[in-house]
Amino acid sequence: MKPATRINEFTLDIVEFCENEPYLFKDLLKERENFLSATPERYYKTLNEKNLAEQRFYDYYIFSSISKYYEETPLEVFLSKMLSKYNQQEQKIILGFKGNVLSTFIVTKVEVGSYFMAKNLASGKEYKVRENQATHTLKEGAYIVGRIVPYETDYALSNINLSYPKESSYTLKKLWKNSPVNIMREFTPLIIEKEIFQKNYQEMNQENNSLQSLSPRDEFQGKSPQEIDPQEMGPQEREISRDLINYVLTRIKSSKFSDQREIEKVIKIYQDKWLHQPQEELSGKTPWEVILEEREKLGNPRKDIYLSVSIKPVDQKIEKQINLSDIKRKHVPLVEDLETLVYYFRENRVKVTKKNRWIPFKYLKLIEEKFISPDKDNFNLFGKEEKRGEEPFKRYIYFIDLLSRAAKFIYTDKRGYIQVNIRHFQEFTQKSYGEKVFELLLIWIEKLNWKKLQIRDFV
C-alpha cells in the first residue's frame, strides 16, 4: 500500500497559494497572531515546539478560518481558483480535502509503516488511515485529536493536534464523556491551541515529563527515573487523584457541616466508594486496581492512598447562601434557548437587515422552532402562518438576541454578518445551569439597553 504522501504535497500548494494571494495573505498574518499569540516565545520554547505550532496553525487556517474578503475558507478559495490546473486524478485527491474530519479518535490497530485504524469517538465510525511515519510512534489504544481527509479508497492524516498514549488517556476520556455535545462541537484547533497548548502549557509539560520518567534510561542502568524514586506518583495515579479530588469536592457541601471530624468521615466514605467502583475509562477496572498496578510496575511498595482533600466546615451563624445548583432547565428554559440561538449563528452565516440591522424574519422562524420555552413567539396571525415581519415584534427571540449581545456572545461585523465570540461563549457554556441563569440575570439588569425593550408603536 502506497503512503499518502501527496497530501503533504497538495497542502504545501495551498499554503503557497495563500501566501501569494494578497487578500488571503493579509488574513493569514492576522490569523497567525490570533492563533500563536502576539508573544509566541512565551509558549513555544524550542525550535521543534515552534515548528509543530506552525503546522497546527496552517491546518487551522486552511480548513477552519474564514477569509474576511472572500467569506470562505482558504481551502474553498484555492479550489475555486486553482483546481483546474491539476489533472483528473490529482483533482480527486484535492477535492477530498472538503470531506475532512476533525475529531478525537482511538487507535484500534497499527500496521507499522503502512496504516492505522482510527475510531471516531463522536460518531463511532472507524477509518483506515494511510500513514507511514506516524505508525512508528502510534500504539493501539492511544488517543489522538486530529484531522483526516479522504484519500483514494481510504483516508490520510492531515495533522495531529494532540496525542495521548493509552497509559495517559484517562483525562481525555473523561473530558469527552462528561462534556455535552454542544461543547464538543466547539472543540476547534483554535480552542485546542488557546486552552490547552497555551493556557495549560506548563501543566502539559509536567505530564509529558511524567510519561518520559517511565522510560528506561542508559544513564540509570536500564531503569526509569521514576524507579529511582519509587515513592513518587506515576502519571496515571496523578490523573486519577485529580479526578478523585474533583469527585469529592462536588459531592460534599461544607454548609451542611459544623465539625471538621464529620467532614473527614464523609470524605473517607466517598473516597473509598469511588476508588473501588469500576470505570469504563479504565477498561472496567477500579481506580484503586489501576493505581496498584502502576505502583507495582514502578517498584513503589506503598499500599495506602496518600491524598489530601481539605474541606472546612461553614459557620452556621453565617446567613444561608442561595444554592444555584438547584436551578434547572425546567425552571428557566430561556438559558438553553439563548445557547440555541448562539449555536445557530455559529453554524450558519446570517446577515442582518440593512436598514435596522435586525435578524431577517425567515431566520427568526427557523431558530424559534428549536426553542423549548412555552413562552416562545407565535408565528400565526388570525389562523394563518406569518410570511413576513420584524424582529422587535417577536418579543421572546428579540429579548434573547439583545441579551446575547449584551453578554458579548454575538456581534455584527462590518459586513453585516452575525459573528460568535467563541472563546467567551465557550467559558459560559462550561458553567452550571444555575450559574448561567444568575450571570444572565446580572447582565440583563446591568448591561442590557432597556430602551430597546419598550413596545414600539405601530405606524
N, C-alpha and C positions, 0 to 999 in steps of 0.2 A: 504494500500500500504506500503510495507516494505521499510524502508530507505536504501539508497545505502551506507551502512557503510563499505562494503567490498572494496570500492575504497580506503579508507584510509588504510586499512589493506595491500592491494597489493602495494600501494605507499610506505609504510614503508618497505616492502620486497625489492623493487627496491633500495631504499636508502641504506638499509643494504648491499645489494649485491655490490653496488658501493663503499661503504666504505671498503669492504673486498677484492675487486678486485684491485690488485696493480696498474695497468695502469690507471684504472678509478679513483682510489683514488688520484693519482698524478694529474690528470686533475681536479678533484673536488677541491683540495686545491687551484690551480691556478685560477679556475673559481670563487671560493668563494671570493677571494681577489679582483678579477676584478669586481665582482658584488656588493659586500658590501663595497669596497674600502679598502685601507690599514689601514685606521683610521675610522672604523665604528662608534666609540663612538662620532664622530662629528655629525652624522646624527640620530642615534638611541639612545635616552637618557634614556628611561625606559626599564624595562625588557620585557614589552608587545611589545614595538616597535621592540626590538631585535628579539623576537620570531616570530613576523609577517614577519620581513625581512628575517629570515631564511626560513620560509615557502615559501616565494616568490622565494628565491634563488633555493630551491630544485625543485620547479615547473619549473623554467627556465632551471636548469641543466639537469633534466631528459628528458624534451621534446625538448629543443631548442639548447643546446650546442652540439658541435661535438667533439668526442674524438680524440686527436691527434694520438693515436696509432691505434685505430680501424677504424677511419674515419667514424664513425656512431654515432648516438645519444646514450646515455646510455640506453635509453628505448630499442632501437634496439639490443644492445649488450645483455641486460637482456633477451629479447625474444629468441634470438638465443641459449643462454646457459642454461636458467632456465625454459623455458616454459613447457618442458616435465615432470617436477616434480609436476605439478598441474593436477587435474582431469579435465575432459572434460568441465564441467560447469565453473570451475574457469578459464580455458584457454580461454573460450569465452569472459569472462569479461575482462581479461588481454589484449587480442588481441584488444579489443575495445579501448584501450588507443591510438592505432595508428590512430584512427579516431577522435582525439581530435580537438576541435575548440577553438581557441583563438581569441576573438573579443570584441567589445563593444555591449552590449545588453541593451534593455529597458525591464524592468519587467512589463508584461502586466496583470498578475494575480498571486495572492498568496493564497495558501491553507496552513494556518499555521500548522506546524508540519508534513506536507506531501510533498508538491511540489510547484514549481512556474513555470510560463510560461515566457520564455525569447525570445524576438525578436532580431535577429542579424541585426544590423544597416547596415552591409556591404552587406549582401545577401537578407535581408528581410525575411529569413526563421525563423519560430518560433519553439522553442524547449520546451518540457516538462521536467523539471529538478527535479529529486527527491532529496529532501534535508529536513532534519528535524530540523537542528539547524539554518541555515541562514534565514529560513522563519519567524523566530520570530523578525528579525530586518529589513528584506526587506519589502518595501512597493510598491504598484502599482505605476508606473510612475518613479520609481527610475532607475538609470543607473549604470551598472557595467561593468568594464573591467576585464574579467576573462576567465578561461578555463573550458570547459565542455567536458565530454567524454561519449561515448555510454555506456549504462548500461541496459542490458536486452532489453525491448522494448522502453525504454526512454533514458534519459541522466542523468548524475550525475555531481555535481560540483566538479571540481578538486581543483581550487583555485580562489579566488577573488584578483586581483591586486589593483583595485581601485573601490570605490563605491561612487556615488553621489546621495543624496536624491533628490526627484523631485523638491523641492524648490531651490536646488542649482545646477541644472544640466545645466543651461544656457550656461556656458563656455564650457562644454564638447560637447554640441550640436553644438555650433559654431565651435569648433575645428574640429569636424567630417564633418560638412557641407562644410567648407571652405578649408579643406586640400585636395590636389589632391590624386587620388587613389595611385599613386606611393609613397606618403608619408605614407599613412596608411598601405601600405604593409610592411613598416619598423617598425611598431608600435609593437615592441617586448618587452618581460618582461625586458630585459636588458635596452632598451631605457626608459621604464617607470621608472625603478629604478634610472638611472643616471639623466634623465632630469626632473623627477617630484619629486620623494622622496628625492633625494639628492640635486639637483640644486635648487629646489624651496621649500626646506623643511620648512623654516620659514614662507613663504607665505601660504603654505598649513595649517600649524598650526594656522595661523591667521584666515583663512577661517573656520577651524574647530571650533575655539573658537567662531567665529561669529554665527555659527549654534547652538552651545551649549547655547549661550546667549539668544536664543529664547525660551529655555525650562524653564517651571515654576520651581522654587526652593522653598523648605520649608523655607529656611532662609530669603526669601523675601516675606513671606506671600502669597505664591502661584503665585507671579509674576515672570517674567523672568528678568534677569539682563538688557536686552535691554529696558524693560518697565520702569526701574528705571531712565534711561537716554534717554527719548523719542526723543532727537534731533539727536542721533547717527544714521548713515546709517545702514539699515538692510543688510544682506548678498546678497540678490537679487539686491538691489539698488546699492551696491558696484560693483557687477559683471557687471550690465548694464551700470553703469557710466564709467567703464574702456573701455567697448566696444564703448560707445559714443565718448569718447576721441579719440580712435583709428580711428573711422569713420571720425571725423572732421579733424584730422591731415593728413589723406590720401587724403582728398578732397581739401584742401586749399594749394596752392603753394605760399609761402611767397614772392617768387621772383616777383610775379605779383602785389605786393602792396608796396607802399612807405609811406602810412599813417596808423597809428595804429587804428584810428577810423574806417577806411574802413574794416580792417580785423575783428574787433569786430562785425560789422554789418553782415558780411558774416558768421562768426561763429554762430551768433544768428539764421540766416536763416537755416543753415544746422542742427543746434541743434533742432530747432522746427520741422523741417521736419522729422528727424529721430525719435524723441520721439513720434510722432503721427502716425507713419507708422506701421501697424500690422506686427508681425513677427511670422513665423512658429515655431521658437524655444520657443515662449511664448504662444503656443496654440492659435494663431490667435489674441492675444491681442496686444495692443501697449505697448511699454516700459513705457510710462507715466501711463497707466492704472495699470500696474503691480506694479510700484513704489507707487502709491497712495493706492492700496490695501494693500501692505505690511506696509506702514506707518499707515494706519488705524488699522491694526492688532497689531502694536506695540504701538499705542497710540501717535503717532507722529503727531502733529497738522499742520505741515508745508505744504503749498500748492505750494511752489516755488521749482525750481531746484537750488540746491546750488552746482554748479560745475564750476571749473575754468579751462579754456583752454587758454593758453598763446602762441601766435604766433607773433614773431617780424617781422616787415617789413624788406625787404632787400634794402640796399642802391643801387640805380640804377646805381651808378657810378662803382660798382664792376663789373668786367668782367663777362659776362653771362656764366653760367656753362652748361655743356652738360647734357641733360635730358635723363638719362638711361631708364626711363620708356617708352620711345618711341621705344625702340628696341624690336622687336617681333620675334617670331619663324620663320616667313616667311623671315626675313632678314638674320638670321644666324641659319639655321637648325642644324648646327654642334653640338650645345649645347644639343639639345634634343637627337641627335644620340649618343652623349657621355654618357648621362644618360641611354639610352637604353642598351649600351654596359655594363655599370657597373651593371645594374639590372640583365642582363643575367648571369653575374658571381655570383651575389648574390643568384640566384635561381638555378644555375646549377654548378656542380663540374667539372671544366675544368683543365686538366693537360697540361702544356706547353710541347713542343717538347724537347726531352732530350738533343740534341746537341746544338741547338741555343736558346732554351727557348722562342720559338715563339708560338703564338696561332695556334693549328692544323688547317689545311685547311678546314676540314668539319665544324668546328665551325665558321670560317670566313663567310661562305656562310649563315649559319643559322642566325647569328647576323645581317649581312647586309640586309637580307630580311626584317628586322624590321626598317631599317633606312628610313628617309623621304627625305634626301637631293638628289637633282637631280645629284649631283656630286659624288655619291657613286660609288664604284668599279663595273666593269663589269666582270661577270664570264663566258663569252662566248668568245671563241677564234676561229676565222675562221668559225663562224656559229655553232660551237659545244660547248656544256657545258663542262667547265673545271672540271676534276675529282681530280686533284692534283695541288699543287703549294706551294709557300712560302709566308708568311705574308708580308715581305717587298715589294713584287711586287704588293700588293693591297694597293696603296698609301693612300687612304682615311681612311680605318679602321686602318692601321698601324699608321698613324698620331694620330688618336683618342686614340689608345692604349698607345702610348708614352705620350700623353698629360694627360691621366688619371693617369698614373704612376707618372709623374712629379707633378701632383696635389695631389699625395698620396691618391687617391681614391681607387686604387687597388695595389696589390703587389703579388709577387710569394713567397710562403713559402718554407721551406727547402725540402719538399717532392715534390715540383714542381707544386702545385696546386695554382690557382689564387684565392686570398682572397680579400674581400672588407673591407675597413676601414669604418665600418657602421656609427659610430658616426660622423666622419669627413665629410663623404658624405651626411649624413642627414642635417648637417648645411648648406651645399652648396645648396641642393635642396629647402631649405626654402627661398632662396633669390629670388628677382625678376629676370626676364629673362635678362634684361639689365645688372644687377649686375653680373650675371653669365658670360655673354659674356665678360665684362670688366675684371673680375677676371681671366678667362681662357686666355685672351689676354696677361695679365701680366705674367702669368705662362709660356706661350709659349715663350715670349721674354726672361724672366729672368732664367727659370729653365730647359727648355727642352734641351736635348742633340741634338744640331743641326747636329752633325756629322752623326747621325743615319738617318737623313732625306735626305742625299745625295743619288742619284740614284746609285745603285750597278751595276757594270759591269757584263755582262754575262760571264761565264767561261765554 
